[in-house]
Amino acid sequence: MLQNSKVFVGLDTSKLKNSVAVAEDGRQGEIPFLGDIDNTPEAVRRLVHKLASQHSELLFCYEAGPTGSTAPFLRANVGQRTLLYVLNI
């Protein structure tokens, strides 16, 4: 069920896995860890579609380092309700 809500999705990327945490807009305190997903286009697509079916706006943030291969997967799966922030540290 789609909620009129904004969530912030943090990804810690590695060559094989992405660790996922999600914080709701205005949330105070600890950010819940959702778990790890494979660093594959299909796994990222499923994550984006699952979260987009539950929330009206998704904001992704992750560090694009040497294993930042998640960027093309996310760009291919984001829709109108999604913003993508990439930190290149």
C-alpha positions as CSV (number, residue, x, y, z in Angstrom):
1,M,0.0,0.0,0.0
2,L,1.4,3.4,-1.1
3,Q,1.9,5.8,1.8
4,N,2.3,9.6,1.2
5,S,5.7,9.5,2.7
6,K,9.4,10.2,2.0
7,V,12.1,7.8,2.9
8,F,15.9,8.1,2.8
9,V,17.6,5.0,1.6
10,G,21.3,4.6,2.5
11,L,23.4,2.0,0.6
12,D,26.8,0.8,1.6
13,T,28.1,-0.8,-1.6
14,S,30.6,-3.5,-2.2
15,K,31.5,-5.7,-5.1
16,L,29.1,-8.5,-4.1
17,K,26.6,-7.0,-1.7
18,N,24.8,-3.8,-0.8
19,S,23.8,-3.1,2.8
20,V,20.5,-1.2,3.0
21,A,19.2,1.1,5.7
22,V,15.9,3.2,5.5
23,A,14.9,6.2,7.5
24,E,11.5,7.9,7.3
25,D,11.2,11.6,6.8
26,G,11.3,13.4,10.1
27,R,12.5,10.4,12.0
28,Q,14.6,10.9,15.0
29,G,17.1,8.4,16.5
30,E,18.4,5.2,15.1
31,I,18.0,4.3,11.4
32,P,16.8,0.7,10.9
33,F,19.0,-1.7,8.9
34,L,17.0,-3.6,6.3
35,G,19.7,-6.1,5.5
36,D,22.0,-7.0,2.6
37,I,21.0,-7.5,-1.0
38,D,23.1,-8.8,-3.9
39,N,24.9,-6.1,-6.0
40,T,23.0,-7.1,-9.2
41,P,20.6,-5.2,-11.4
42,E,17.7,-7.6,-10.5
43,A,18.2,-7.2,-6.7
44,V,18.4,-3.5,-6.9
45,R,15.3,-3.4,-9.2
46,R,13.4,-5.4,-6.6
47,L,14.5,-3.1,-3.8
48,V,13.5,0.0,-5.7
49,H,10.1,-1.4,-6.7
50,K,9.4,-2.7,-3.2
51,L,10.1,0.6,-1.6
52,A,8.3,2.6,-4.3
53,S,5.2,0.6,-3.7
54,Q,5.2,1.6,-0.1
55,H,6.3,5.2,-0.2
56,S,5.6,8.2,-2.4
57,E,9.2,9.5,-2.6
58,L,12.5,7.7,-2.4
59,L,15.9,9.4,-1.8
60,F,18.9,7.2,-2.3
61,C,22.4,8.0,-1.0
62,Y,25.6,6.0,-1.3
63,E,29.3,6.4,-1.8
64,A,30.5,5.8,-5.3
65,G,33.9,4.4,-4.8
66,P,35.9,1.8,-6.7
67,T,33.0,-0.7,-6.2
68,G,30.2,1.8,-6.8
69,S,28.8,-0.3,-9.7
70,T,25.3,0.2,-8.1
71,A,24.9,3.6,-9.8
72,P,23.9,2.2,-13.3
73,F,21.5,-0.2,-11.6
74,L,19.8,2.6,-9.6
75,R,19.7,5.0,-12.5
76,A,18.0,2.4,-14.6
77,N,15.4,1.7,-11.9
78,V,14.5,5.2,-10.5
79,G,11.2,6.8,-11.4
80,Q,9.6,10.1,-11.1
81,R,9.2,9.7,-7.3
82,T,12.9,9.0,-6.8
83,L,15.9,11.2,-6.3
84,L,19.5,9.9,-6.4
85,Y,22.3,11.4,-4.4
86,V,25.8,10.0,-5.1
87,L,28.7,10.9,-2.8
88,N,32.1,10.5,-4.4
89,I,34.5,10.5,-1.5
